[in-house]
Amino acid sequence: MAKFESINSLYNLLKQARYPVSKQQIQDKLECSAASVERYLTELRDTYNLNIDYNRELNGYELQQTDDDIELPSHLFTTQEINALLLIDQIINNLEPGFLEKDTLALKEHLARIRNKFSGIDADDAIEQSANRIRMINIGKRAGNSKYLSLVTQAVLQGKQITIRYGGRSGNKSITEQMTADLPRTLSPQRLTHYRDNWYLDAWCHTQQALRTFAVERIGELELHKTPRKTLSHETLNAHYAQTFGIFGGEVKGIAKLKFTPHRSQWVAEEIWHKDQQGNSLDDGSYVLEIPYGSDIELIGDILKYGNDVEVLAPPELRDKVIDKISAMLEQYR
């Protein structure tokens, strides 16, 4: 029996016993040695803060429980695990305020009571403390309608089709997409992506017969169906979405070669722009970063934000587009 299963079995044995349980009974139940019993008892006492006493008169171990004790789940949470779960809950709340708040409230309160038992912090204080001790700054998060985020999540996890009306922004749209912009479209949701403080849905569009990415806040109407989605393999999704820089996906059209100044290199050299990036530090302290890209719209925006701390070395067409943008900016300020 694996260690965790043994510890869990010992906990349940002690919890359900009406009388102290002898070491021999524990050995027989868990099919382990006396030394293992001692280790499991120590684990329950030290890691999970359970009060287990040895009754000399009855020659057995008993779990001391009070009216304030809570019922532990089948998984015995450690203090670190409880804090991690509370942290995850707070991160979710910061990513999208109110998202799953009602659904996770009971779990949050349960975890807070467990932490109270371990640390002596009041349950309500534990929840408030978690919220006030984690600071997340959302810059670039678009203010929009995210009321369908929960339904989108449900569709992704349950593998169901949805029909939406989508108010997409202007961009490089096909003729068919321009003609059908206001029509409802049926999707097979594949993945939910949180990117730069905003939520996106990667889905197979049955109207376009192709993979598309939708900004969740631009969804105007949504209907969840019982029809199973068309499921694409992870390899297919990664081939479309993970090969190039940014959110757009698609085929690799070029390798951007960017040279950063020695000052800016202190940060860029430690950043991950893409899983297949290549970086090289030069003798003068500057840093050359190479990343594959498809659509250059997002990439040009990222290049420009570094001002004169970066230079596009290649390819020539990307360099020319950046020069044109800079020239247009200069013209605007004359």
Residue pairs with C-beta under 8 A, 6 or more apart in sequence:
1 9
1 30
1 31
1 32
3 40
6 30
6 32
6 36
6 40
7 40
7 43
7 44
7 76
8 74
8 75
8 76
9 29
9 30
10 26
10 30
10 37
10 40
10 41
10 44
11 44
11 48
11 50
11 63
11 72
11 76
13 21
13 26
13 29
14 21
14 52
14 61
14 62
14 63
15 63
15 65
17 62
17 63
19 58
19 60
19 62
20 54
20 55
20 58
20 59
20 60
20 61
20 62
21 60
21 61
21 62
22 59
22 60
22 61
23 34
23 37
23 60
23 61
25 60
26 32
26 37
26 61
27 33
27 34
27 37
30 36
30 37
30 40
32 40
41 52
41 61
44 50
44 52
44 76
45 51
45 52
47 78
48 72
48 76
48 77
48 78
49 79
49 117
49 118
50 63
51 63
51 64
51 65
52 61
52 62
52 63
52 64
53 61
53 62
53 64
54 60
54 61
55 61
55 62
68 117
69 117
70 110
70 113
70 114
70 117
72 114
77 85
77 111
77 114
79 115
79 118
79 119
82 111
82 114
82 115
82 118
83 115
85 107
85 111
86 108
86 111
86 112
86 115
86 126
86 127
86 130
87 130
87 134
89 104
89 107
89 108
89 111
89 130
90 130
90 131
90 134
91 134
91 136
92 99
92 100
92 104
93 99
93 101
93 131
94 134
94 136
94 138
95 136
95 194
95 197
96 146
96 149
96 199
99 146
99 149
99 150
100 150
108 127
109 123
109 127
112 123
112 124
112 126
112 127
112 130
113 123
115 121
115 123
115 126
116 122
116 123
116 126
119 126
121 129
138 197
139 197
140 196
140 197
140 198
141 197
141 198
142 198
142 215
142 217
143 217
144 215
144 217
144 218
145 217
145 219
145 220
146 199
146 216
146 217
148 164
148 216
148 219
148 222
149 199
149 216
151 162
151 222
151 224
152 162
152 189
152 192
152 199
152 201
152 216
152 219
152 222
153 192
154 160
154 224
155 161
155 162
155 189
155 224
155 229
156 189
156 190
156 191
156 192
156 201
159 228
159 229
159 231
160 189
160 224
160 225
160 226
160 227
160 228
160 229
161 186
161 187
161 188
161 189
161 206
161 225
161 227
161 228
161 229
161 230
162 186
162 187
162 189
162 222
162 223
162 224
162 225
163 184
163 185
163 186
163 187
163 222
163 223
163 225
164 184
164 185
164 187
164 214
164 219
164 220
164 221
164 222
164 223
165 182
165 183
165 184
165 185
165 219
165 220
165 221
166 181
166 185
166 214
166 218
166 219
166 220
167 218
167 219
167 220
168 177
168 181
168 214
168 215
168 218
169 215
169 218
171 297
172 295
173 181
174 208
176 208
177 208
180 207
183 207
184 221
185 205
185 206
185 207
185 208
186 205
186 206
186 207
187 201
187 203
187 204
187 205
187 206
187 212
187 214
188 203
188 204
188 206
188 229
188 230
188 231
188 232
189 201
189 202
189 203
189 229
190 202
190 203
190 204
190 211
190 229
190 231
190 232
190 237
191 201
191 202
191 237
191 241
192 199
192 200
192 201
192 202
193 199
193 200
193 201
193 202
193 213
193 247
194 200
195 247
196 247
198 215
198 216
198 217
199 215
199 216
199 217
200 213
200 214
200 215
200 216
200 247
201 213
201 214
201 216
201 219
202 211
202 212
202 213
202 237
202 241
202 249
203 211
203 212
203 213
203 214
204 210
204 211
204 212
204 229
204 230
204 232
205 211
205 212
206 230
211 232
211 237
211 240
211 241
211 249
213 241
213 247
213 248
213 249
240 249
240 250
241 249
242 249
242 275
243 249
243 250
243 251
243 252
243 276
243 292
243 294
244 250
244 251
244 252
244 253
244 274
244 292
244 293
244 294
244 295
245 256
245 273
245 274
245 291
245 292
245 293
245 294
245 298
245 299
246 293
246 294
246 295
246 298
246 299
247 298
248 294
248 295
248 297
248 298
249 294
250 294
250 295
251 294
252 292
252 293
252 294
253 293
253 294
253 295
253 296
254 292
254 293
254 296
254 315
254 317
254 318
255 290
255 291
255 292
255 293
255 314
255 315
256 289
256 290
256 291
256 292
256 293
256 299
256 312
256 314
256 315
256 318
257 288
257 289
257 290
257 312
257 313
257 314
257 315
258 288
258 289
258 290
258 291
258 303
258 310
258 311
258 312
258 313
259 286
259 287
259 288
259 289
259 310
259 311
259 313
260 268
260 286
260 287
260 288
260 289
260 306
260 309
260 310
261 286
261 308
261 309
261 310
262 284
262 285
262 286
262 287
263 309
264 287
264 306
264 309
264 310
265 281
265 285
265 286
265 287
268 287
268 289
269 279
269 281
269 287
273 289
273 291
274 291
274 292
276 291
276 292
277 289
277 290
277 291
278 289
278 290
278 291
279 287
279 288
279 289
279 290
280 287
280 288
281 287
282 288
288 313
291 299
293 299
293 318
296 318
296 321
299 318
300 318
300 321
300 322
300 325
303 310
303 312
303 322
304 322
304 325
304 326
312 318
312 319
312 322
313 319
